[in-house]
Amino acid sequence: MDYIDASLKIINIFANMVVIATGLAAIYYVLELLFVKHRKRVAMERYLYSQSQNSLHIQGGGACTVLHLMAKLKLTEAEVFDCAFASHNIICPDLTSLDLGQSNQVMFQYVNRSAHPYPASSASRQPFAEARR
């Protein structure tokens, strides 16, 4: 009887250790995912900032297409869009074609909003207010 009780205690201790290890692994992977997303967003912001500084004299100020960013930053299309829409410093300028009357390409551009990332007006808090400008 004592042998069975000791075995059950050992199994119970082992099960508790596995539960704790599973929780720690989940926390680690969530933090790693958030760090990787942050690192990609910062890399995209830095690249677009350097492009805007290199082309101050050109109209458009260093706007880059999605394919250009995919090639230079080694990101997928979904990652480029995720990084751009998560950033307060990257905008998607309106590039409406005069021939078609609608946008025919997506470009991203760096703008410095570090002083006030969230404007106080309620109109700018709408989800797509920046894209319509």
C-alpha positions in Angstrom: 0.0 0.0 0.0 2.8 2.4 0.8 4.5 1.6 -2.5 1.3 2.6 -4.4 1.0 5.9 -2.4 4.6 6.8 -3.1 4.1 6.0 -6.8 1.0 8.2 -6.9 2.9 11.1 -5.2 5.7 10.9 -7.6 3.3 10.8 -10.6 1.4 13.8 -9.1 4.6 15.8 -8.6 5.7 15.0 -12.2 2.3 16.0 -13.5 2.5 19.3 -11.7 6.0 20.0 -13.1 4.7 19.3 -16.6 1.8 21.8 -16.1 4.2 24.5 -14.9 6.6 23.8 -17.8 3.7 24.1 -20.3 2.6 27.4 -18.9 6.2 28.7 -19.0 6.6 27.6 -22.6 3.4 29.3 -23.6 4.5 32.5 -22.0 7.9 32.3 -23.6 6.4 31.8 -27.1 3.9 34.6 -26.8 6.7 37.0 -25.7 8.9 35.8 -28.5 6.1 36.3 -31.0 5.5 39.9 -29.8 9.3 40.6 -29.8 9.6 39.3 -33.4 6.6 41.4 -34.6 8.1 44.5 -32.9 11.5 43.9 -34.4 10.0 43.6 -37.9 8.0 46.8 -37.4 11.0 48.7 -36.2 13.1 47.4 -39.1 10.4 48.6 -41.6 10.2 52.0 -39.9 14.0 52.4 -40.0 14.1 51.4 -43.7 11.3 53.8 -44.7 12.9 56.5 -42.6 16.2 56.1 -44.4 14.4 56.1 -47.7 12.7 59.3 -46.8 15.9 61.0 -45.7 17.7 59.9 -48.9 15.0 61.3 -51.2 13.9 64.6 -49.6 14.1 66.4 -52.9 11.9 63.9 -54.7 8.1 64.2 -54.6 6.7 61.3 -52.7 9.5 61.4 -50.1 10.7 57.8 -50.1 7.4 56.0 -50.6 8.0 52.3 -51.3 5.8 49.6 -52.8 4.9 46.4 -51.1 7.1 44.4 -53.5 10.0 46.6 -52.8 9.6 46.2 -49.0 9.2 42.5 -49.4 12.5 42.3 -51.4 14.5 44.6 -49.1 13.3 43.4 -45.7 12.8 39.7 -46.5 9.2 39.8 -45.3 6.0 38.3 -46.7 3.2 40.4 -48.0 1.1 39.8 -44.9 4.0 40.8 -42.7 4.5 44.0 -44.6 0.9 44.9 -44.2 0.9 43.9 -40.5 3.9 46.0 -39.7 2.6 49.0 -41.7 -0.8 49.0 -40.1 0.6 48.5 -36.6 2.9 51.5 -36.9 1.9 55.0 -36.1 4.7 56.4 -38.2 3.9 54.6 -41.5 1.2 55.9 -43.7 -0.3 54.6 -46.9 -0.7 57.6 -49.2 -3.7 57.8 -51.5 -2.4 57.0 -55.1 -5.6 57.4 -57.1 -4.9 57.0 -60.8 -6.3 59.7 -63.0 -7.1 57.2 -65.8 -8.9 54.6 -63.6 -10.2 56.9 -60.9 -9.1 54.3 -58.3 -5.9 53.2 -56.6 -3.8 50.8 -58.6 -0.9 50.3 -56.2 -0.2 50.3 -52.5 2.8 52.3 -51.2 4.0 53.0 -47.7 5.8 56.1 -46.5 7.4 57.2 -43.2 6.1 60.2 -41.4 7.4 61.4 -38.0 4.6 61.3 -35.4 6.7 60.5 -32.4 5.7 63.6 -30.5 1.9 62.9 -30.6 1.1 59.5 -31.9 -2.6 59.9 -31.0 -4.1 63.2 -32.0 -6.6 64.7 -29.7 -9.4 65.2 -32.2 -12.1 62.5 -32.3 -12.2 62.4 -36.1 -8.7 61.0 -36.2 -9.5 58.2 -33.9 -11.6 56.5 -36.6 -9.9 53.3 -37.8 -9.1 54.3 -41.4 -9.0 58.1 -41.0 -5.3 58.3 -41.9 -5.7 56.2 -45.1 -8.4 58.6 -46.4 -6.1 61.7 -46.2 
